């Protein structure tokens, strides 16, 4: 049996770094990395809760697989939007005007 403090601490660090990356950065790619860190922390929490509980249906692990597939689709769509914005504007900094 694993101790709960390690994974919970790691998940909170991942979510904290992800929120900081989304809120403090203006670069679109770094904001995407921050969002992925938040999803990774959430997935770690789901797996940890599933491993520590007496759940026989593996709900935490199954939900984590759904989170991973949704995150992969999100990355593909977001990178396509970022590339299109870069081709149109010449930069990916979200804090500057389009003009």
N, CA, C and O atoms as a Tinker XYZ file with bonds, in Angstrom:
   396  protein
     1  N      0.836000   -1.178000    0.000000    73     2
     2  CA     0.000000    0.000000    0.000000    64     1     3
     3  C      0.883000    1.244000    0.000000    63     2     4     5
     4  O      1.871000    1.305000    0.731000    81     3
     5  N      0.539000    2.211000   -0.797000    73     3     6
     6  CA     1.323000    3.435000   -0.880000    64     5     7
     7  C      0.824000    4.447000    0.136000    63     6     8     9
     8  O     -0.327000    4.405000    0.570000    81     7
     9  N      1.704000    5.344000    0.500000    73     7    10
    10  CA     1.307000    6.428000    1.395000    64     9    11
    11  C      0.726000    7.555000    0.553000    63    10    12    13
    12  O      1.238000    7.843000   -0.529000    81    11
    13  N     -0.316000    8.184000    1.025000    73    11    14
    14  CA    -1.057000    9.147000    0.220000    64    13    15
    15  C     -0.369000   10.494000    0.099000    63    14    16    17
    16  O     -0.669000   11.246000   -0.829000    81    15
    17  N      0.542000   10.826000    1.004000    73    15    18
    18  CA     1.116000   12.176000    1.018000    64    17    19
    19  C      1.965000   12.460000   -0.220000    63    18    20    21
    20  O      1.912000   13.567000   -0.754000    81    19
    21  N      2.732000   11.501000   -0.679000    73    19    22
    22  CA     3.620000   11.714000   -1.832000    64    21    23
    23  C      2.878000   12.062000   -3.116000    63    22    24    25
    24  O      3.138000   13.109000   -3.709000    81    23
    25  N      1.950000   11.196000   -3.562000    73    23    26
    26  CA     1.208000   11.523000   -4.790000    64    25    27
    27  C      0.357000   12.769000   -4.669000    63    26    28    29
    28  O      0.237000   13.527000   -5.632000    81    27
    29  N     -0.246000   13.002000   -3.492000    73    27    30
    30  CA    -1.060000   14.214000   -3.322000    64    29    31
    31  C     -0.194000   15.464000   -3.384000    63    30    32    33
    32  O     -0.594000   16.470000   -3.969000    81    31
    33  N      0.977000   15.408000   -2.789000    73    31    34
    34  CA     1.887000   16.545000   -2.840000    64    33    35
    35  C      2.360000   16.801000   -4.268000    63    34    36    37
    36  O      2.392000   17.946000   -4.719000    81    35
    37  N      2.728000   15.730000   -4.982000    73    35    38
    38  CA     3.164000   15.875000   -6.373000    64    37    39
    39  C      2.034000   16.422000   -7.250000    63    38    40    41
    40  O      2.271000   17.278000   -8.102000    81    39
    41  N      0.820000   15.935000   -7.046000    73    39    42
    42  CA    -0.319000   16.428000   -7.827000    64    41    43
    43  C     -0.584000   17.897000   -7.537000    63    42    44    45
    44  O     -0.898000   18.659000   -8.453000    81    43
    45  N     -0.462000   18.308000   -6.280000    73    43    46
    46  CA    -0.687000   19.723000   -5.964000    64    45    47
    47  C      0.402000   20.603000   -6.552000    63    46    48    49
    48  O      0.125000   21.726000   -6.972000    81    47
    49  N      1.635000   20.114000   -6.591000    73    47    50
    50  CA     2.723000   20.871000   -7.233000    64    49    51
    51  C      2.473000   20.994000   -8.733000    63    50    52    53
    52  O      2.664000   22.066000   -9.306000    81    51
    53  N      2.051000   19.913000   -9.369000    73    51    54
    54  CA     1.758000   19.948000  -10.804000    64    53    55
    55  C      0.621000   20.913000  -11.119000    63    54    56    57
    56  O      0.709000   21.694000  -12.066000    81    55
    57  N     -0.432000   20.860000  -10.337000    73    55    58
    58  CA    -1.566000   21.754000  -10.577000    64    57    59
    59  C     -1.169000   23.198000  -10.304000    63    58    60    61
    60  O     -1.560000   24.094000  -11.052000    81    59
    61  N     -0.401000   23.441000   -9.248000    73    59    62
    62  CA     0.052000   24.800000   -8.949000    64    61    63
    63  C      0.925000   25.374000  -10.045000    63    62    64    65
    64  O      0.756000   26.529000  -10.436000    81    63
    65  N      1.867000   24.572000  -10.550000    73    63    66
    66  CA     2.709000   25.031000  -11.665000    64    65    67
    67  C      1.890000   25.254000  -12.928000    63    66    68    69
    68  O      2.144000   26.194000  -13.681000    81    67
    69  N      0.914000   24.397000  -13.157000    73    67    70
    70  CA     0.064000   24.558000  -14.332000    64    69    71
    71  C     -0.777000   25.816000  -14.272000    63    70    72    73
    72  O     -0.907000   26.526000  -15.269000    81    71
    73  N     -1.349000   26.099000  -13.112000    73    71    74
    74  CA    -2.151000   27.314000  -12.960000    64    73    75
    75  C     -1.272000   28.546000  -13.108000    63    74    76    77
    76  O     -1.675000   29.527000  -13.732000    81    75
    77  N     -0.072000   28.501000  -12.536000    73    75    78
    78  CA     0.858000   29.622000  -12.707000    64    77    79
    79  C      1.208000   29.800000  -14.189000    63    78    80    81
    80  O      1.251000   30.925000  -14.687000    81    79
    81  N      1.455000   28.700000  -14.885000    73    79    82
    82  CA     1.782000   28.780000  -16.306000    64    81    83
    83  C      0.663000   29.350000  -17.149000    63    82    84    85
    84  O      0.915000   30.065000  -18.119000    81    83
    85  N     -0.574000   29.039000  -16.788000    73    83    86
    86  CA    -1.707000   29.558000  -17.555000    64    85    87
    87  C     -1.941000   31.031000  -17.246000    63    86    88    89
    88  O     -2.229000   31.814000  -18.151000    81    87
    89  N     -1.821000   31.413000  -15.987000    73    87    90
    90  CA    -2.149000   32.777000  -15.599000    64    89    91
    91  C     -1.016000   33.781000  -15.837000    63    90    92    93
    92  O     -1.284000   34.940000  -16.152000    81    91
    93  N      0.230000   33.360000  -15.693000    73    91    94
    94  CA     1.341000   34.308000  -15.735000    64    93    95
    95  C      1.988000   34.429000  -17.113000    63    94    96    97
    96  O      2.676000   35.414000  -17.382000    81    95
    97  N      1.785000   33.474000  -17.966000    73    95    98
    98  CA     2.461000   33.482000  -19.263000    64    97    99
    99  C      1.564000   34.062000  -20.342000    63    98   100   101
   100  O      0.340000   33.958000  -20.263000    81    99
   101  N      2.162000   34.664000  -21.334000    73    99   102
   102  CA     1.420000   35.182000  -22.476000    64   101   103
   103  C      1.744000   34.408000  -23.745000    63   102   104   105
   104  O      1.114000   34.636000  -24.778000    81   103
   105  N      2.696000   33.511000  -23.694000    73   103   106
   106  CA     3.049000   32.682000  -24.844000    64   105   107
   107  C      2.030000   31.544000  -24.940000    63   106   108   109
   108  O      1.764000   30.865000  -23.948000    81   107
   109  N      1.467000   31.337000  -26.117000    73   107   110
   110  CA     0.407000   30.347000  -26.288000    64   109   111
   111  C      0.892000   28.923000  -26.017000    63   110   112   113
   112  O      0.148000   28.120000  -25.455000    81   111
   113  N      2.110000   28.602000  -26.403000    73   111   114
   114  CA     2.624000   27.254000  -26.184000    64   113   115
   115  C      2.839000   27.008000  -24.692000    63   114   116   117
   116  O      2.535000   25.922000  -24.197000    81   115
   117  N      3.359000   28.001000  -23.972000    73   115   118
   118  CA     3.565000   27.833000  -22.541000    64   117   119
   119  C      2.239000   27.747000  -21.789000    63   118   120   121
   120  O      2.147000   27.056000  -20.775000    81   119
   121  N      1.229000   28.433000  -22.269000    73   119   122
   122  CA    -0.099000   28.297000  -21.665000    64   121   123
   123  C     -0.658000   26.893000  -21.904000    63   122   124   125
   124  O     -1.329000   26.334000  -21.036000    81   123
   125  N     -0.385000   26.333000  -23.065000    73   123   126
   126  CA    -0.813000   24.966000  -23.363000    64   125   127
   127  C     -0.088000   23.968000  -22.459000    63   126   128   129
   128  O     -0.693000   23.006000  -21.985000    81   127
   129  N      1.197000   24.192000  -22.223000    73   127   130
   130  CA     1.956000   23.320000  -21.317000    64   129   131
   131  C      1.378000   23.408000  -19.905000    63   130   132   133
   132  O      1.277000   22.397000  -19.210000    81   131
   133  N      0.998000   24.617000  -19.483000    73   131   134
   134  CA     0.383000   24.778000  -18.166000    64   133   135
   135  C     -0.930000   24.012000  -18.052000    63   134   136   137
   136  O     -1.203000   23.388000  -17.026000    81   135
   137  N     -1.732000   24.059000  -19.092000    73   135   138
   138  CA    -2.992000   23.311000  -19.077000    64   137   139
   139  C     -2.739000   21.807000  -19.014000    63   138   140   141
   140  O     -3.480000   21.075000  -18.358000    81   139
   141  N     -1.712000   21.359000  -19.683000    73   139   142
   142  CA    -1.372000   19.933000  -19.638000    64   141   143
   143  C     -0.866000   19.524000  -18.259000    63   142   144   145
   144  O     -1.108000   18.399000  -17.821000    81   143
   145  N     -0.168000   20.420000  -17.571000    73   143   146
   146  CA     0.265000   20.121000  -16.205000    64   145   147
   147  C     -0.932000   19.978000  -15.274000    63   146   148   149
   148  O     -0.938000   19.111000  -14.400000    81   147
   149  N     -1.936000   20.815000  -15.452000    73   147   150
   150  CA    -3.145000   20.705000  -14.638000    64   149   151
   151  C     -3.839000   19.370000  -14.901000    63   150   152   153
   152  O     -4.279000   18.704000  -13.964000    81   151
   153  N     -3.936000   18.984000  -16.156000    73   151   154
   154  CA    -4.552000   17.689000  -16.482000    64   153   155
   155  C     -3.732000   16.521000  -15.936000    63   154   156   157
   156  O     -4.293000   15.520000  -15.491000    81   155
   157  N     -2.414000   16.649000  -15.968000    73   155   158
   158  CA    -1.556000   15.601000  -15.412000    64   157   159
   159  C     -1.734000   15.466000  -13.906000    63   158   160   161
   160  O     -1.773000   14.355000  -13.377000    81   159
   161  N     -1.840000   16.591000  -13.221000    73   159   162
   162  CA    -2.089000   16.546000  -11.779000    64   161   163
   163  C     -3.435000   15.925000  -11.451000    63   162   164   165
   164  O     -3.556000   15.162000  -10.494000    81   163
   165  N     -4.439000   16.250000  -12.241000    73   163   166
   166  CA    -5.755000   15.649000  -12.041000    64   165   167
   167  C     -5.745000   14.146000  -12.283000    63   166   168   169
   168  O     -6.375000   13.384000  -11.549000    81   167
   169  N     -5.030000   13.730000  -13.310000    73   167   170
   170  CA    -4.904000   12.293000  -13.579000    64   169   171
   171  C     -4.188000   11.560000  -12.464000    63   170   172   173
   172  O     -4.563000   10.445000  -12.101000    81   171
   173  N     -3.150000   12.192000  -11.919000    73   171   174
   174  CA    -2.431000   11.585000  -10.797000    64   173   175
   175  C     -3.338000   11.449000   -9.580000    63   174   176   177
   176  O     -3.286000   10.442000   -8.874000    81   175
   177  N     -4.169000   12.459000   -9.334000    73   175   178
   178  CA    -5.120000   12.362000   -8.226000    64   177   179
   179  C     -6.129000   11.240000   -8.442000    63   178   180   181
   180  O     -6.479000   10.529000   -7.500000    81   179
   181  N     -6.598000   11.076000   -9.677000    73   179   182
   182  CA    -7.548000    9.996000   -9.961000    64   181   183
   183  C     -6.921000    8.625000   -9.745000    63   182   184   185
   184  O     -7.546000    7.744000   -9.155000    81   183
   185  N     -5.701000    8.438000  -10.215000    73   183   186
   186  CA    -5.029000    7.147000  -10.052000    64   185   187
   187  C     -4.737000    6.877000   -8.584000    63   186   188   189
   188  O     -4.899000    5.749000   -8.118000    81   187
   189  N     -4.310000    7.900000   -7.852000    73   187   190
   190  CA    -4.012000    7.723000   -6.432000    64   189   191
   191  C     -5.275000    7.379000   -5.646000    63   190   192   193
   192  O     -5.262000    6.476000   -4.809000    81   191
   193  N     -6.355000    8.093000   -5.913000    73   191   194
   194  CA    -7.612000    7.800000   -5.216000    64   193   195
   195  C     -8.102000    6.395000   -5.550000    63   194   196   197
   196  O     -8.639000    5.706000   -4.683000    81   195
   197  N     -7.926000    5.968000   -6.784000    73   195   198
   198  CA    -8.329000    4.618000   -7.155000    64   197   199
   199  C     -7.465000    3.545000   -6.511000    63   198   200   201
   200  O     -7.958000    2.472000   -6.162000    81   199
   201  N     -6.164000    3.834000   -6.351000    73   199   202
   202  CA    -5.264000    2.856000   -5.742000    64   201   203
   203  C     -5.464000    2.763000   -4.237000    63   202   204   205
   204  O     -5.298000    1.690000   -3.657000    81   203
   205  N     -5.818000    3.871000   -3.598000    73   203   206
   206  CA    -5.983000    3.862000   -2.147000    64   205   207
   207  C     -7.354000    3.375000   -1.705000    63   206   208   209
   208  O     -7.506000    2.895000   -0.582000    81   207
   209  N     -8.336000    3.491000   -2.558000    73   207   210
   210  CA    -9.688000    3.072000   -2.193000    64   209   211
   211  C     -9.892000    1.591000   -2.418000    63   210   212   213
   212  O     -9.043000    0.907000   -2.990000    81   211
   213  N    -11.016000    1.115000   -1.966000    73   211   214
   214  CA   -11.360000   -0.295000   -2.129000    64   213   215
   215  C    -12.268000   -0.492000   -3.338000    63   214   216   217
   216  O    -13.174000   -1.324000   -3.310000    81   215
   217  N    -12.023000    0.274000   -4.396000    73   215   218
   218  CA   -12.866000    0.221000   -5.590000    64   217   219
   219  C    -12.439000   -0.951000   -6.469000    63   218   220   221
   220  O    -11.288000   -1.023000   -6.899000    81   219
   221  N    -13.349000   -1.846000   -6.727000    73   219   222
   222  CA   -13.044000   -3.021000   -7.546000    64   221   223
   223  C    -13.210000   -2.755000   -9.040000    63   222   224   225
   224  O    -12.769000   -3.566000   -9.854000    81   223
   225  N    -13.830000   -1.647000   -9.418000    73   223   226
   226  CA   -14.109000   -1.401000  -10.831000    64   225   227
   227  C    -13.032000   -0.552000  -11.509000    63   226   228   229
   228  O    -13.167000   -0.234000  -12.690000    81   227
   229  N    -11.984000   -0.183000  -10.805000    73   227   230
   230  CA   -10.847000    0.570000  -11.360000    64   229   231
   231  C    -11.301000    1.894000  -11.953000    63   230   232   233
   232  O    -10.825000    2.290000  -13.017000    81   231
   233  N    -12.195000    2.570000  -11.295000    73   231   234
   234  CA   -12.780000    3.796000  -11.814000    64   233   235
   235  C    -11.745000    4.896000  -12.007000    63   234   236   237
   236  O    -11.765000    5.590000  -13.024000    81   235
   237  N    -10.838000    5.065000  -11.044000    73   235   238
   238  CA    -9.814000    6.106000  -11.154000    64   237   239
   239  C     -8.906000    5.898000  -12.346000    63   238   240   241
   240  O     -8.574000    6.849000  -13.053000    81   239
   241  N     -8.501000    4.660000  -12.574000    73   239   242
   242  CA    -7.615000    4.374000  -13.695000    64   241   243
   243  C     -8.330000    4.535000  -15.032000    63   242   244   245
   244  O     -7.740000    5.019000  -15.997000    81   243
   245  N     -9.592000    4.135000  -15.093000    73   243   246
   246  CA   -10.358000    4.270000  -16.337000    64   245   247
   247  C    -10.604000    5.741000  -16.654000    63   246   248   249
   248  O    -10.478000    6.154000  -17.807000    81   247
   249  N    -10.954000    6.535000  -15.643000    73   247   250
   250  CA   -11.147000    7.963000  -15.865000    64   249   251
   251  C     -9.851000    8.640000  -16.288000    63   250   252   253
   252  O     -9.871000    9.579000  -17.084000    81   251
   253  N     -8.726000    8.171000  -15.760000    73   251   254
   254  CA    -7.436000    8.724000  -16.166000    64   253   255
   255  C     -7.154000    8.446000  -17.632000    63   254   256   257
   256  O     -6.588000    9.298000  -18.317000    81   255
   257  N     -7.529000    7.288000  -18.126000    73   255   258
   258  CA    -7.371000    7.005000  -19.553000    64   257   259
   259  C     -8.215000    7.956000  -20.399000    63   258   260   261
   260  O     -7.776000    8.394000  -21.462000    81   259
   261  N     -9.422000    8.278000  -19.936000    73   259   262
   262  CA   -10.250000    9.255000  -20.644000    64   261   263
   263  C     -9.607000   10.639000  -20.613000    63   262   264   265
   264  O     -9.631000   11.353000  -21.615000    81   263
   265  N     -9.035000   11.021000  -19.479000    73   263   266
   266  CA    -8.364000   12.322000  -19.370000    64   265   267
   267  C     -7.178000   12.379000  -20.326000    63   266   268   269
   268  O     -6.952000   13.407000  -20.965000    81   267
   269  N     -6.425000   11.301000  -20.431000    73   267   270
   270  CA    -5.268000   11.269000  -21.329000    64   269   271
   271  C     -5.705000   11.398000  -22.782000    63   270   272   273
   272  O     -5.072000   12.124000  -23.548000    81   271
   273  N     -6.779000   10.708000  -23.179000    73   271   274
   274  CA    -7.220000   10.806000  -24.567000    64   273   275
   275  C     -7.781000   12.193000  -24.886000    63   274   276   277
   276  O     -7.553000   12.724000  -25.973000    81   275
   277  N     -8.509000   12.771000  -23.944000    73   275   278
   278  CA    -9.020000   14.127000  -24.161000    64   277   279
   279  C     -7.874000   15.124000  -24.220000    63   278   280   281
   280  O     -7.909000   16.056000  -25.024000    81   279
   281  N     -6.857000   14.944000  -23.383000    73   279   282
   282  CA    -5.700000   15.840000  -23.400000    64   281   283
   283  C     -4.944000   15.731000  -24.721000    63   282   284   285
   284  O     -4.460000   16.736000  -25.243000    81   283
   285  N     -4.841000   14.529000  -25.260000    73   283   286
   286  CA    -4.154000   14.363000  -26.541000    64   285   287
   287  C     -4.922000   15.069000  -27.663000    63   286   288   289
   288  O     -4.319000   15.721000  -28.515000    81   287
   289  N     -6.231000   14.939000  -27.664000    73   287   290
   290  CA    -7.036000   15.636000  -28.673000    64   289   291
   291  C     -6.954000   17.139000  -28.494000    63   290   292   293
   292  O     -6.913000   17.882000  -29.475000    81   291
   293  N     -6.929000   17.595000  -27.247000    73   291   294
   294  CA    -6.816000   19.029000  -26.972000    64   293   295
   295  C     -5.489000   19.586000  -27.475000    63   294   296   297
   296  O     -5.444000   20.687000  -28.024000    81   295
   297  N     -4.426000   18.843000  -27.293000    73   295   298
   298  CA    -3.107000   19.295000  -27.754000    64   297   299
   299  C     -3.088000   19.426000  -29.267000    63   298   300   301
   300  O     -2.546000   20.395000  -29.797000    81   299
   301  N     -3.666000   18.473000  -29.960000    73   299   302
   302  CA    -3.679000   18.519000  -31.424000    64   301   303
   303  C     -4.449000   19.743000  -31.925000    63   302   304   305
   304  O     -3.978000   20.462000  -32.806000    81   303
   305  N     -5.618000   19.971000  -31.366000    73   303   306
   306  CA    -6.427000   21.113000  -31.800000    64   305   307
   307  C     -5.750000   22.424000  -31.412000    63   306   308   309
   308  O     -5.698000   23.353000  -32.219000    81   307
   309  N     -5.234000   22.512000  -30.198000    73   307   310
   310  CA    -4.601000   23.757000  -29.746000    64   309   311
   311  C     -3.348000   24.070000  -30.554000    63   310   312   313
   312  O     -3.119000   25.226000  -30.907000    81   311
   313  N     -2.543000   23.072000  -30.848000    73   311   314
   314  CA    -1.345000   23.326000  -31.660000    64   313   315
   315  C     -1.718000   23.740000  -33.080000    63   314   316   317
   316  O     -1.025000   24.560000  -33.681000    81   315
   317  N     -2.792000   23.192000  -33.622000    73   315   318
   318  CA    -3.239000   23.625000  -34.951000    64   317   319
   319  C     -3.677000   25.085000  -34.925000    63   318   320   321
   320  O     -3.386000   25.839000  -35.854000    81   319
   321  N     -4.372000   25.483000  -33.872000    73   319   322
   322  CA    -4.782000   26.881000  -33.742000    64   321   323
   323  C     -3.567000   27.786000  -33.557000    63   322   324   325
   324  O     -3.513000   28.874000  -34.131000    81   323
   325  N     -2.601000   27.351000  -32.767000    73   323   326
   326  CA    -1.391000   28.144000  -32.535000    64   325   327
   327  C     -0.596000   28.312000  -33.825000    63   326   328   329
   328  O     -0.102000   29.404000  -34.109000    81   327
   329  N     -0.468000   27.248000  -34.603000    73   327   330
   330  CA     0.263000   27.342000  -35.876000    64   329   331
   331  C     -0.472000   28.270000  -36.836000    63   330   332   333
   332  O      0.163000   29.070000  -37.523000    81   331
   333  N     -1.795000   28.179000  -36.894000    73   331   334
   334  CA    -2.567000   29.066000  -37.765000    64   333   335
   335  C     -2.431000   30.516000  -37.321000    63   334   336   337
   336  O     -2.312000   31.407000  -38.162000    81   335
   337  N     -2.445000   30.766000  -36.021000    73   335   338
   338  CA    -2.273000   32.132000  -35.521000    64   337   339
   339  C     -0.869000   32.648000  -35.808000    63   338   340   341
   340  O     -0.693000   33.826000  -36.119000    81   339
   341  N      0.124000   31.782000  -35.706000    73   339   342
   342  CA     1.494000   32.200000  -36.007000    64   341   343
   343  C      1.643000   32.552000  -37.484000    63   342   344   345
   344  O      2.308000   33.529000  -37.829000    81   343
   345  N      1.032000   31.766000  -38.343000    73   343   346
   346  CA     1.112000   32.063000  -39.781000    64   345   347
   347  C      0.405000   33.371000  -40.123000    63   346   348   349
   348  O      0.832000   34.093000  -41.024000    81   347
   349  N     -0.662000   33.673000  -39.415000    73   347   350
   350  CA    -1.421000   34.896000  -39.697000    64   349   351
   351  C     -0.768000   36.126000  -39.077000    63   350   352   353
   352  O     -0.676000   37.167000  -39.728000    81   351
   353  N     -0.313000   36.024000  -37.831000    73   351   354
   354  CA     0.187000   37.180000  -37.097000    64   353   355
   355  C      1.701000   37.300000  -37.095000    63   354   356   357
   356  O      2.235000   38.400000  -36.957000    81   355
   357  N      2.399000   36.177000  -37.246000    73   355   358
   358  CA     3.853000   36.201000  -37.202000    64   357   359
   359  C      4.423000   36.045000  -35.798000    63   358   360   361
   360  O      5.641000   36.070000  -35.623000    81   359
   361  N      3.567000   35.884000  -34.801000    73   359   362
   362  CA     4.012000   35.676000  -33.409000    64   361   363
   363  C      2.898000   34.909000  -32.672000    63   362   364   365
   364  O      1.754000   34.847000  -33.123000    81   363
   365  N      3.271000   34.339000  -31.542000    73   363   366
   366  CA     2.276000   33.595000  -30.765000    64   365   367
   367  C      2.085000   34.198000  -29.377000    63   366   368   369
   368  O      1.502000   33.559000  -28.501000    81   367
   369  N      2.566000   35.409000  -29.171000    73   367   370
   370  CA     2.387000   36.085000  -27.908000    64   369   371
   371  C      0.946000   36.577000  -27.817000    63   370   372   373
   372  O      0.506000   37.357000  -28.662000    81   371
   373  N      0.212000   36.134000  -26.808000    73   371   374
   374  CA    -1.201000   36.467000  -26.700000    64   373   375
   375  C     -1.440000   37.831000  -26.088000    63   374   376   377
   376  O     -2.570000   38.321000  -26.108000    81   375
   377  N     -0.415000   38.457000  -25.547000    73   375   378
   378  CA    -0.572000   39.745000  -24.918000    64   377   379
   379  C     -0.468000   40.928000  -25.875000    63   378   380   381
   380  O     -0.728000   42.060000  -25.468000    81   379
   381  N     -0.098000   40.702000  -27.127000    73   379   382
   382  CA     0.047000   41.782000  -28.095000    64   381   383
   383  C     -1.179000   41.860000  -28.991000    63   382   384   385
   384  O     -1.918000   40.888000  -29.149000    81   383
   385  N     -1.381000   43.048000  -29.580000    73   383   386
   386  CA    -2.498000   43.236000  -30.497000    64   385   387
   387  C     -2.230000   42.530000  -31.812000    63   386   388   389
   388  O     -1.085000   42.221000  -32.143000    81   387
   389  N     -3.299000   42.277000  -32.561000    73   387   390
   390  CA    -3.172000   41.623000  -33.858000    64   389   391
   391  C     -2.628000   42.567000  -34.924000    63   390   392   393
   392  O     -2.128000   42.120000  -35.955000    81   391
   393  N     -2.724000   43.850000  -34.681000    73   391   394
   394  CA    -2.320000   44.835000  -35.685000    64   393   395
   395  C     -0.883000   44.987000  -35.775000    63   394   396
   396  O     -0.396000   45.783000  -36.578000    81   395
